[in-house]
Amino acid sequence: MLDSVTSPSPVSTFDTPFEGDLRADLDLALRLADAADAASMSRFDAADLDVQLKADASHVTEADLATERALRELLETERPRDGVFGEEYGVTGDSARQWIIDPIDGTANYLKGIPMWTTLIALAIDGVPRVGVASQPAIGRRWWAATGLGSWTNTPTGESRRLAVSTVDAIADSSVSFQSIGQWRDAGKLDALERLTSSVWRDRGYGDAWPYMLLAEGRLEFVAEFGVKEYDIAALVPIVTEAGGRFTSFDGNDSLSERSSLATNRVLHTAYLDLLHSA
C-alpha cells in the first residue's frame, strides 16, 4: 500500500452540498460494482488462489489484481478523462474527478474463505467523496450513495431501502465498533479506547467496511480506526453522511489522508471527540 498522500486534499467539508447531477456517476459506480463482483466471486474460496506478500507485508491475491483491472478497464471506456487511484495499481491521471478503488477491502478474510470482504468504489470531486458504493457479493449485500441522492441498500426481496443513522443521543446508550485493539495500541490510543469502551452500552470489533454500513443502517453509533488509506474510507464517506451521519478523521477533520477515521450518527460526534481527547 502507498504511504504518501496521492489524492487531492478536500477543498470543502464532506457535508458541503454538490452543485451538479451525480445520477450518471452513481449509475456507473453501480455498474462498476457489478463488474467487480463478477471478477472477485469467480475466485472466492478457490483452493488454488494465488496469494502474494506485498512490500508492507500485507497480502494481495490474484483476485485483488483482477478486480482492479476490471474496474480500470471500464473506467477507461466510460470516463477516460477522470483520474483513478486504486490500492493495487496506484494513481493515473490528475483530474479533479478521481475514482478511488479498493478492489477487495478485507483481503485477509477473502483468502481465508470468510465472506466478510468488500469492494469499495468512490468518486471524489475536488477531493470530496461524492459517490460511494460498498459491495459484499459473498453475502449478497450492497450499499450506495451520492451527495444529495440519499444512502441506500438492497433488501432480501430485491427492493432498495433508504438508510438513516440512529437517533441515540447518549454515549451510555450507544453501541460502538473499534475495529481492533492492535490498531489502537499501535496508534498509542489504548487509553482513549478504554475511556470509550467503559462509557458505552456495547462495544465490538466488527472490522473493515461492514461496521460503517451498520452505522449507516442505524445499528451502531460509532466506528473508528487507524492506519487507513484513502481507498479504505473514501466510498464510506457519502454512504455515512447521506444517511445522516458524520465522518471525519480521529482528530475531527474532514480528511481522507490523516490515516484515521471516525464515523458517528452525528448527534454524538462532538461528545465522542471530547471523550476520546479528554486526557
Contacts in CASP RR format, 6 or more apart in sequence:
PFRMAT RR
TARGET T0000
AUTHOR 0000-0000-0000
METHOD contacts of the structure
MODEL  1
MLDSVTSPSPVSTFDTPFEGDLRADLDLALRLADAADAASMSRFDAADLD
VQLKADASHVTEADLATERALRELLETERPRDGVFGEEYGVTGDSARQWI
IDPIDGTANYLKGIPMWTTLIALAIDGVPRVGVASQPAIGRRWWAATGLG
SWTNTPTGESRRLAVSTVDAIADSSVSFQSIGQWRDAGKLDALERLTSSV
WRDRGYGDAWPYMLLAEGRLEFVAEFGVKEYDIAALVPIVTEAGGRFTSF
DGNDSLSERSSLATNRVLHTAYLDLLHSA
1 54 0 8 1.000
1 56 0 8 1.000
1 58 0 8 1.000
1 87 0 8 1.000
1 229 0 8 1.000
2 90 0 8 1.000
2 229 0 8 1.000
5 230 0 8 1.000
5 257 0 8 1.000
6 85 0 8 1.000
6 90 0 8 1.000
6 91 0 8 1.000
6 230 0 8 1.000
7 85 0 8 1.000
7 91 0 8 1.000
7 98 0 8 1.000
7 100 0 8 1.000
7 124 0 8 1.000
7 127 0 8 1.000
7 230 0 8 1.000
7 234 0 8 1.000
7 256 0 8 1.000
7 257 0 8 1.000
8 96 0 8 1.000
8 98 0 8 1.000
8 124 0 8 1.000
8 126 0 8 1.000
8 127 0 8 1.000
9 127 0 8 1.000
9 255 0 8 1.000
9 257 0 8 1.000
10 126 0 8 1.000
10 127 0 8 1.000
10 128 0 8 1.000
10 254 0 8 1.000
10 255 0 8 1.000
10 256 0 8 1.000
11 126 0 8 1.000
11 127 0 8 1.000
11 128 0 8 1.000
12 126 0 8 1.000
12 128 0 8 1.000
13 128 0 8 1.000
13 254 0 8 1.000
14 128 0 8 1.000
14 129 0 8 1.000
14 237 0 8 1.000
14 241 0 8 1.000
14 247 0 8 1.000
14 248 0 8 1.000
14 254 0 8 1.000
15 241 0 8 1.000
15 246 0 8 1.000
15 254 0 8 1.000
16 128 0 8 1.000
17 147 0 8 1.000
17 148 0 8 1.000
18 125 0 8 1.000
18 128 0 8 1.000
18 130 0 8 1.000
18 147 0 8 1.000
18 148 0 8 1.000
22 123 0 8 1.000
22 130 0 8 1.000
22 131 0 8 1.000
22 146 0 8 1.000
22 147 0 8 1.000
22 148 0 8 1.000
22 149 0 8 1.000
23 146 0 8 1.000
23 149 0 8 1.000
25 123 0 8 1.000
25 130 0 8 1.000
25 131 0 8 1.000
25 146 0 8 1.000
26 131 0 8 1.000
26 132 0 8 1.000
26 133 0 8 1.000
26 144 0 8 1.000
26 145 0 8 1.000
26 146 0 8 1.000
26 149 0 8 1.000
28 78 0 8 1.000
28 79 0 8 1.000
29 121 0 8 1.000
29 122 0 8 1.000
29 123 0 8 1.000
29 131 0 8 1.000
29 132 0 8 1.000
29 133 0 8 1.000
29 144 0 8 1.000
29 146 0 8 1.000
30 133 0 8 1.000
30 144 0 8 1.000
31 74 0 8 1.000
32 71 0 8 1.000
32 74 0 8 1.000
32 75 0 8 1.000
32 121 0 8 1.000
32 133 0 8 1.000
33 119 0 8 1.000
33 121 0 8 1.000
33 133 0 8 1.000
33 135 0 8 1.000
33 142 0 8 1.000
33 144 0 8 1.000
35 70 0 8 1.000
35 71 0 8 1.000
35 74 0 8 1.000
36 67 0 8 1.000
36 70 0 8 1.000
36 71 0 8 1.000
36 103 0 8 1.000
36 119 0 8 1.000
36 121 0 8 1.000
36 135 0 8 1.000
37 119 0 8 1.000
37 135 0 8 1.000
37 137 0 8 1.000
38 70 0 8 1.000
39 63 0 8 1.000
39 66 0 8 1.000
39 67 0 8 1.000
39 69 0 8 1.000
39 70 0 8 1.000
40 63 0 8 1.000
40 66 0 8 1.000
40 67 0 8 1.000
40 103 0 8 1.000
40 104 0 8 1.000
40 110 0 8 1.000
40 117 0 8 1.000
40 119 0 8 1.000
40 137 0 8 1.000
41 137 0 8 1.000
41 138 0 8 1.000
42 63 0 8 1.000
43 49 0 8 1.000
43 61 0 8 1.000
43 62 0 8 1.000
43 63 0 8 1.000
43 66 0 8 1.000
44 63 0 8 1.000
44 110 0 8 1.000
44 113 0 8 1.000
44 115 0 8 1.000
44 138 0 8 1.000
45 113 0 8 1.000
49 61 0 8 1.000
49 62 0 8 1.000
49 63 0 8 1.000
49 111 0 8 1.000
50 61 0 8 1.000
50 62 0 8 1.000
51 59 0 8 1.000
51 60 0 8 1.000
51 61 0 8 1.000
51 62 0 8 1.000
51 111 0 8 1.000
52 59 0 8 1.000
52 60 0 8 1.000
52 61 0 8 1.000
53 59 0 8 1.000
53 60 0 8 1.000
54 60 0 8 1.000
58 107 0 8 1.000
59 107 0 8 1.000
59 108 0 8 1.000
59 111 0 8 1.000
60 88 0 8 1.000
60 107 0 8 1.000
61 104 0 8 1.000
61 107 0 8 1.000
61 110 0 8 1.000
61 111 0 8 1.000
63 103 0 8 1.000
63 104 0 8 1.000
63 110 0 8 1.000
64 87 0 8 1.000
64 88 0 8 1.000
64 103 0 8 1.000
64 104 0 8 1.000
64 107 0 8 1.000
64 110 0 8 1.000
65 88 0 8 1.000
65 103 0 8 1.000
67 103 0 8 1.000
67 104 0 8 1.000
67 119 0 8 1.000
68 86 0 8 1.000
68 87 0 8 1.000
68 88 0 8 1.000
68 89 0 8 1.000
68 101 0 8 1.000
68 103 0 8 1.000
69 89 0 8 1.000
71 99 0 8 1.000
71 101 0 8 1.000
71 103 0 8 1.000
71 121 0 8 1.000
72 84 0 8 1.000
72 89 0 8 1.000
72 92 0 8 1.000
72 101 0 8 1.000
75 82 0 8 1.000
75 84 0 8 1.000
75 99 0 8 1.000
79 97 0 8 1.000
79 99 0 8 1.000
81 95 0 8 1.000
81 97 0 8 1.000
82 95 0 8 1.000
82 97 0 8 1.000
82 98 0 8 1.000
82 99 0 8 1.000
82 123 0 8 1.000
83 91 0 8 1.000
83 92 0 8 1.000
83 93 0 8 1.000
83 94 0 8 1.000
83 95 0 8 1.000
83 97 0 8 1.000
83 98 0 8 1.000
83 99 0 8 1.000
84 90 0 8 1.000
84 91 0 8 1.000
84 92 0 8 1.000
84 93 0 8 1.000
84 98 0 8 1.000
84 99 0 8 1.000
84 101 0 8 1.000
85 91 0 8 1.000
85 98 0 8 1.000
85 99 0 8 1.000
85 100 0 8 1.000
85 101 0 8 1.000
85 230 0 8 1.000
85 231 0 8 1.000
86 100 0 8 1.000
86 101 0 8 1.000
86 102 0 8 1.000
86 103 0 8 1.000
86 231 0 8 1.000
87 101 0 8 1.000
87 102 0 8 1.000
87 103 0 8 1.000
87 229 0 8 1.000
87 231 0 8 1.000
88 103 0 8 1.000
96 125 0 8 1.000
96 126 0 8 1.000
96 127 0 8 1.000
97 123 0 8 1.000
97 124 0 8 1.000
97 125 0 8 1.000
98 123 0 8 1.000
98 124 0 8 1.000
98 125 0 8 1.000
98 127 0 8 1.000
99 121 0 8 1.000
99 122 0 8 1.000
99 123 0 8 1.000
99 124 0 8 1.000
100 120 0 8 1.000
100 121 0 8 1.000
100 122 0 8 1.000
100 123 0 8 1.000
100 124 0 8 1.000
100 129 0 8 1.000
100 230 0 8 1.000
100 231 0 8 1.000
100 234 0 8 1.000
100 235 0 8 1.000
100 256 0 8 1.000
101 119 0 8 1.000
101 120 0 8 1.000
101 121 0 8 1.000
101 122 0 8 1.000
101 231 0 8 1.000
102 118 0 8 1.000
102 119 0 8 1.000
102 120 0 8 1.000
102 231 0 8 1.000
102 232 0 8 1.000
102 235 0 8 1.000
103 119 0 8 1.000
104 110 0 8 1.000
104 117 0 8 1.000
104 118 0 8 1.000
104 119 0 8 1.000
105 117 0 8 1.000
105 118 0 8 1.000
105 119 0 8 1.000
105 120 0 8 1.000
105 208 0 8 1.000
105 209 0 8 1.000
105 231 0 8 1.000
105 232 0 8 1.000
106 116 0 8 1.000
106 117 0 8 1.000
106 118 0 8 1.000
106 208 0 8 1.000
106 209 0 8 1.000
107 117 0 8 1.000
109 115 0 8 1.000
109 116 0 8 1.000
109 117 0 8 1.000
109 208 0 8 1.000
110 117 0 8 1.000
115 136 0 8 1.000
115 138 0 8 1.000
115 139 0 8 1.000
116 136 0 8 1.000
116 138 0 8 1.000
116 139 0 8 1.000
116 207 0 8 1.000
116 208 0 8 1.000
116 210 0 8 1.000
117 136 0 8 1.000
117 138 0 8 1.000
117 208 0 8 1.000
118 134 0 8 1.000
118 135 0 8 1.000
118 136 0 8 1.000
118 208 0 8 1.000
118 209 0 8 1.000
118 210 0 8 1.000
119 133 0 8 1.000
119 134 0 8 1.000
119 135 0 8 1.000
119 137 0 8 1.000
120 132 0 8 1.000
120 133 0 8 1.000
120 134 0 8 1.000
120 209 0 8 1.000
120 231 0 8 1.000
120 232 0 8 1.000
120 234 0 8 1.000
120 235 0 8 1.000
120 236 0 8 1.000
121 131 0 8 1.000
121 132 0 8 1.000
121 133 0 8 1.000
121 134 0 8 1.000
121 135 0 8 1.000
121 235 0 8 1.000
122 129 0 8 1.000
122 131 0 8 1.000
122 132 0 8 1.000
122 133 0 8 1.000
122 231 0 8 1.000
122 234 0 8 1.000
122 235 0 8 1.000
122 237 0 8 1.000
122 238 0 8 1.000
123 129 0 8 1.000
123 130 0 8 1.000
123 131 0 8 1.000
123 132 0 8 1.000
124 130 0 8 1.000
124 234 0 8 1.000
124 256 0 8 1.000
127 256 0 8 1.000
129 234 0 8 1.000
129 235 0 8 1.000
129 237 0 8 1.000
129 238 0 8 1.000
129 256 0 8 1.000
130 146 0 8 1.000
130 147 0 8 1.000
130 238 0 8 1.000
131 145 0 8 1.000
131 146 0 8 1.000
131 147 0 8 1.000
131 238 0 8 1.000
132 144 0 8 1.000
132 145 0 8 1.000
132 146 0 8 1.000
132 234 0 8 1.000
132 235 0 8 1.000
132 236 0 8 1.000
132 237 0 8 1.000
132 238 0 8 1.000
132 239 0 8 1.000
133 142 0 8 1.000
133 143 0 8 1.000
133 144 0 8 1.000
133 235 0 8 1.000
134 142 0 8 1.000
134 143 0 8 1.000
134 144 0 8 1.000
134 209 0 8 1.000
134 212 0 8 1.000
134 213 0 8 1.000
134 235 0 8 1.000
134 236 0 8 1.000
134 239 0 8 1.000
135 141 0 8 1.000
135 142 0 8 1.000
135 143 0 8 1.000
136 142 0 8 1.000
136 209 0 8 1.000
136 210 0 8 1.000
140 154 0 8 1.000
141 153 0 8 1.000
141 154 0 8 1.000
141 213 0 8 1.000
142 153 0 8 1.000
142 154 0 8 1.000
143 151 0 8 1.000
143 152 0 8 1.000
143 153 0 8 1.000
143 163 0 8 1.000
143 213 0 8 1.000
143 216 0 8 1.000
143 239 0 8 1.000
144 151 0 8 1.000
144 152 0 8 1.000
144 153 0 8 1.000
144 239 0 8 1.000
145 151 0 8 1.000
145 152 0 8 1.000
145 163 0 8 1.000
145 238 0 8 1.000
145 239 0 8 1.000
145 241 0 8 1.000
145 242 0 8 1.000
145 243 0 8 1.000
146 238 0 8 1.000
146 242 0 8 1.000
147 238 0 8 1.000
147 241 0 8 1.000
147 242 0 8 1.000
148 242 0 8 1.000
149 242 0 8 1.000
150 162 0 8 1.000
150 163 0 8 1.000
150 242 0 8 1.000
150 243 0 8 1.000
151 162 0 8 1.000
151 163 0 8 1.000
151 164 0 8 1.000
151 216 0 8 1.000
151 238 0 8 1.000
151 239 0 8 1.000
151 240 0 8 1.000
151 241 0 8 1.000
151 242 0 8 1.000
151 243 0 8 1.000
151 244 0 8 1.000
152 160 0 8 1.000
152 161 0 8 1.000
152 162 0 8 1.000
152 163 0 8 1.000
153 160 0 8 1.000
153 161 0 8 1.000
153 163 0 8 1.000
153 213 0 8 1.000
153 216 0 8 1.000
153 217 0 8 1.000
154 160 0 8 1.000
154 161 0 8 1.000
155 161 0 8 1.000
163 216 0 8 1.000
163 217 0 8 1.000
163 218 0 8 1.000
163 239 0 8 1.000
163 242 0 8 1.000
163 243 0 8 1.000
164 218 0 8 1.000
164 243 0 8 1.000
164 244 0 8 1.000
165 215 0 8 1.000
165 216 0 8 1.000
165 218 0 8 1.000
165 221 0 8 1.000
165 240 0 8 1.000
165 243 0 8 1.000
165 244 0 8 1.000
165 245 0 8 1.000
165 265 0 8 1.000
165 266 0 8 1.000
166 218 0 8 1.000
166 219 0 8 1.000
166 220 0 8 1.000
166 221 0 8 1.000
166 265 0 8 1.000
167 265 0 8 1.000
167 267 0 8 1.000
168 174 0 8 1.000
168 175 0 8 1.000
168 221 0 8 1.000
168 265 0 8 1.000
168 267 0 8 1.000
168 268 0 8 1.000
169 267 0 8 1.000
169 268 0 8 1.000
170 268 0 8 1.000
171 199 0 8 1.000
171 200 0 8 1.000
171 268 0 8 1.000
171 271 0 8 1.000
171 272 0 8 1.000
171 275 0 8 1.000
172 199 0 8 1.000
172 200 0 8 1.000
172 201 0 8 1.000
173 201 0 8 1.000
174 200 0 8 1.000
174 201 0 8 1.000
174 202 0 8 1.000
174 220 0 8 1.000
174 221 0 8 1.000
174 222 0 8 1.000
174 268 0 8 1.000
175 200 0 8 1.000
175 201 0 8 1.000
175 202 0 8 1.000
175 203 0 8 1.000
175 204 0 8 1.000
175 219 0 8 1.000
175 220 0 8 1.000
175 221 0 8 1.000
175 222 0 8 1.000
176 196 0 8 1.000
176 197 0 8 1.000
176 200 0 8 1.000
176 202 0 8 1.000
176 203 0 8 1.000
176 204 0 8 1.000
176 220 0 8 1.000
176 221 0 8 1.000
176 222 0 8 1.000
176 223 0 8 1.000
176 224 0 8 1.000
177 203 0 8 1.000
177 204 0 8 1.000
177 205 0 8 1.000
177 206 0 8 1.000
177 207 0 8 1.000
177 211 0 8 1.000
177 214 0 8 1.000
177 215 0 8 1.000
177 220 0 8 1.000
177 222 0 8 1.000
177 223 0 8 1.000
178 184 0 8 1.000
178 193 0 8 1.000
178 196 0 8 1.000
178 197 0 8 1.000
178 203 0 8 1.000
178 204 0 8 1.000
178 205 0 8 1.000
178 223 0 8 1.000
178 224 0 8 1.000
178 225 0 8 1.000
179 205 0 8 1.000
179 206 0 8 1.000
179 207 0 8 1.000
179 208 0 8 1.000
179 211 0 8 1.000
179 223 0 8 1.000
179 224 0 8 1.000
179 225 0 8 1.000
180 205 0 8 1.000
180 207 0 8 1.000
180 225 0 8 1.000
181 190 0 8 1.000
181 193 0 8 1.000
183 225 0 8 1.000
183 226 0 8 1.000
183 227 0 8 1.000
184 190 0 8 1.000
184 192 0 8 1.000
184 193 0 8 1.000
184 226 0 8 1.000
186 226 0 8 1.000
187 226 0 8 1.000
187 227 0 8 1.000
187 250 0 8 1.000
187 260 0 8 1.000
189 226 0 8 1.000
189 250 0 8 1.000
189 276 0 8 1.000
191 279 0 8 1.000
192 275 0 8 1.000
192 276 0 8 1.000
192 277 0 8 1.000
192 279 0 8 1.000
195 275 0 8 1.000
195 276 0 8 1.000
195 278 0 8 1.000
195 279 0 8 1.000
196 203 0 8 1.000
196 222 0 8 1.000
196 272 0 8 1.000
196 275 0 8 1.000
196 276 0 8 1.000
197 203 0 8 1.000
199 275 0 8 1.000
200 222 0 8 1.000
204 211 0 8 1.000
205 211 0 8 1.000
206 214 0 8 1.000
207 225 0 8 1.000
209 232 0 8 1.000
209 235 0 8 1.000
209 236 0 8 1.000
211 220 0 8 1.000
211 223 0 8 1.000
212 223 0 8 1.000
212 236 0 8 1.000
212 239 0 8 1.000
212 240 0 8 1.000
212 263 0 8 1.000
213 239 0 8 1.000
214 220 0 8 1.000
214 223 0 8 1.000
215 221 0 8 1.000
215 222 0 8 1.000
215 223 0 8 1.000
215 240 0 8 1.000
215 243 0 8 1.000
215 245 0 8 1.000
215 263 0 8 1.000
215 264 0 8 1.000
215 265 0 8 1.000
216 239 0 8 1.000
216 240 0 8 1.000
216 243 0 8 1.000
216 245 0 8 1.000
217 243 0 8 1.000
218 243 0 8 1.000
218 265 0 8 1.000
221 264 0 8 1.000
221 265 0 8 1.000
221 268 0 8 1.000
222 262 0 8 1.000
222 263 0 8 1.000
222 264 0 8 1.000
222 265 0 8 1.000
222 268 0 8 1.000
222 272 0 8 1.000
223 261 0 8 1.000
223 262 0 8 1.000
223 263 0 8 1.000
223 264 0 8 1.000
224 250 0 8 1.000
224 260 0 8 1.000
224 261 0 8 1.000
224 262 0 8 1.000
224 263 0 8 1.000
224 276 0 8 1.000
225 260 0 8 1.000
225 261 0 8 1.000
226 250 0 8 1.000
226 259 0 8 1.000
226 260 0 8 1.000
227 259 0 8 1.000
227 260 0 8 1.000
228 259 0 8 1.000
228 260 0 8 1.000
228 261 0 8 1.000
229 259 0 8 1.000
230 256 0 8 1.000
230 257 0 8 1.000
232 261 0 8 1.000
233 247 0 8 1.000
233 256 0 8 1.000
233 261 0 8 1.000
234 256 0 8 1.000
236 247 0 8 1.000
236 261 0 8 1.000
236 263 0 8 1.000
237 247 0 8 1.000
237 256 0 8 1.000
240 246 0 8 1.000
240 247 0 8 1.000
240 263 0 8 1.000
241 247 0 8 1.000
244 265 0 8 1.000
244 266 0 8 1.000
245 263 0 8 1.000
245 264 0 8 1.000
245 265 0 8 1.000
245 266 0 8 1.000
245 269 0 8 1.000
246 263 0 8 1.000
246 264 0 8 1.000
246 265 0 8 1.000
246 266 0 8 1.000
246 269 0 8 1.000
247 254 0 8 1.000
247 261 0 8 1.000
247 262 0 8 1.000
247 263 0 8 1.000
248 254 0 8 1.000
248 255 0 8 1.000
248 261 0 8 1.000
248 262 0 8 1.000
248 263 0 8 1.000
248 269 0 8 1.000
249 255 0 8 1.000
249 258 0 8 1.000
249 260 0 8 1.000
249 261 0 8 1.000
249 262 0 8 1.000
250 258 0 8 1.000
250 260 0 8 1.000
250 261 0 8 1.000
250 262 0 8 1.000
250 276 0 8 1.000
251 258 0 8 1.000
251 260 0 8 1.000
251 277 0 8 1.000
252 262 0 8 1.000
252 273 0 8 1.000
262 269 0 8 1.000
262 272 0 8 1.000
262 273 0 8 1.000
262 276 0 8 1.000
264 272 0 8 1.000
END
